[in-house]
């Protein structure tokens, strides 16, 4: 890497970190009353368990705990197995997902430096062994509250397309791209475009098989 390119990259990530702290902190504080109201409501709807906390891979695949407002109830079949997501997603949970209010607690992770406002969304740790080399590029940068895949179709996209969009962003992030993503995020949040209201998401299993057979 040329010295000028290395300097530009370091400068970009420095400015991006400052932007994350300032803007992320401002948004976290501005939405604090809303977050408090959702927490209180979720205590009622989910029997004292307002948050969903899960370990997911962050930058360089280092594990981080991602926090969201809970949207699904615990419900099991006669074998003691969790019912499908569509059966557990509540009406209240659908509202949180449609408005993206369920993601608000992650603003504090942005301020703490575990996440960024813009970057690939953190996926499940169990997916890590199945990524090909290009898809692993998504972990070059911090996971984001919003990303290129989210504003390009979100859950309406198949997994391979989403992972490719993440790789494209991680390969060449920049200020212009970040601002474009943030602007389009506002539209997505207001319209709920790309949200699967029944709680389902495209199956990752088929994509794993394509990866194994070189189908990307």
N, C-alpha and C positions, 0 to 999 in steps of 0.2 A: 504493500500500500504506500502510495506517495505521501511525503510529509504533509503537503497541503491538504490532501484528502483526509489523512488521519486527523489533522487539526480541525478541519470542517466537521468531521464526525464527532469529535470530542466536544466541540462548541455546540453542535446541535443537541447532543444529549444533556449537556450542562444547562442550556437554555430551556430544554424540555422539562428538566427536573424542576427548575425554578417556576416554570409555568404550572406544572402539576401541583406544587406546594401552594402557590398563590391562588390559582383558579380552583383547584380541588378543595383547598381549605375554605375559600369563600362559598363554594357550593355546599360544602358540608355544613357550614354554619347557617347559611340561608335556609337550608332544608331541615335544620334541626327540629323546629316545631312539627313539621310534617313527619319526620322520622319518629319523633316521640309519639305522635298520634297513631301512627301505624303500629308501633310497638305495643301500645296499650290495646288497640283493637286486636292485634294478633295474639296477645295474651289471652283474650277471650275466645277467639276463633280456634286457636290451636292449643288450648288447655295449658297455658303457662309456658309454651315453647315458641316464642316469636321468631327465632332465628334458625336458619339452616346453615350449618358450618361443615365444610368439606375440604379435605386436603387435595390440592391440585398442583401441577407443576408450574413454576414461575420461570423467570429468566434463567437460562442455562439449565433448565429442568430441575432447579432447586425447588423443593416443596414449599408451598405457602398455604395458609388456611384462608379460604375464600368464604366470606360471610354474606348471606342474603336474608331478606325477609322470607319466612316460610310461606309456601303457597299450596302445599299438599298436606293432607291429613294422613295419619298412619292407619292403614286398613289392610287386613290380612284375609287370605282365604282359609278354608278348613284345614289346610296343611301347614298353616302358620307362615305362608309366603306373602310378601307384599303384593297387593293388587297392582295392575298396570297403572301408569301415571294418569291416564285419562279417567280412571275410576277414582283417583285420590285427589285430583285437582278440584278445589272448591270454587264456588262462584266468586268469593272474595279473592281467592288466589288468581283467578283469571283477570280480575280487575288490576291486581298488582302487576301481573305480567304484561298486560296490554299497555299500561302506562309506564312500564319499566321502573315502577316504584320499588319493586323487590330488589333492585340493584343498588339502591341508595346507600346501604351500609358500606359498600365498597369504596365510597369516597374517602373514608378514613384510611383504607389500605393505600389509596393513592397518596395521601398526605404522608403516610408512614414509609413510603418508598417501596412497598411490595408490589404495587401495580402502578400503571400510568393511566391518564385519562384516555389515551389512544394507544391501541395495540391489539394483537390477537387475543380473543377471549380465552381464558384459561379453561382447558378441557379436562377430562378425567385422567387421573394417573394411570389407570389401567390401559389407556390407549397408547402409551409411550412405546411399548415394544413393536407396535405395528406401523409406525410412521416410516416412510422411506426417507432418504437423505434430504430431498428437497422439502418435504413436509416438516422436517425437524428444524428448518430455518426459522419457523415461527417462534422458537425459543431463544433466538438471538437477542430478542428485545423483551422488555417487561410485558406481561399480559395487560390488556387494557379494559377499561370500563366499556368502551365501544371500539369497534374496529372496522376495517375495510369490508369484511364479509358481512358484518351486521348492517351496514348501510347499503349493501349491494343486493340484499334479498333476505338476509337473516335465515330463518328456518325454512324459507321457501326453497333454498338452495340445497343441492345434494352435498354430501360430506366432501367429496373430492374437489368440488368447486370451492367450497368454503376454505379447505386447507390450502388450495392453490392461491386464493386471494390473500390468505394470511402470509404465505411464503413471499408473494409479490411485495407486500408491505414491508416485511422484515428485511427483505433483500435491499431495499432502497427507501428507507423512511425519510421524511423531510417535512419542513414547516408547512409548505403549501398543502401537502397531502393531509397532514394533521388537521389543519383548519377546515379543509373540505369535508373531512370525516365528521368533525364536530358539528359543522353546519347541517349536514345531512342527517346527523343523529337527532337533531331537534325535530326534523320532519318525521322521522321514524317513530320517535316517542309520542308525537302528537297524533299520528294516524294509526299507530299500532301495526303498521305494515310488517308482514313477515312473522308475526307471533302466531304460534300454534295454540289456539284457544282450547283445544281438547286435551292439552297437556302432552301430546305426542311430539316427537321429533323424528326426523329421518333416521332410519336404522344405520348404525355405524358398522354393523357386522359385514354387510355386503361390500363396503369400502375396504375393510380389512382384507377380505378375500382377493379383491382386485389388486391391492398393494402386493400381496404375496405372489400373485401371478404376473406382476409387472403391468397391471392394467391401467395405470395412471397415464 
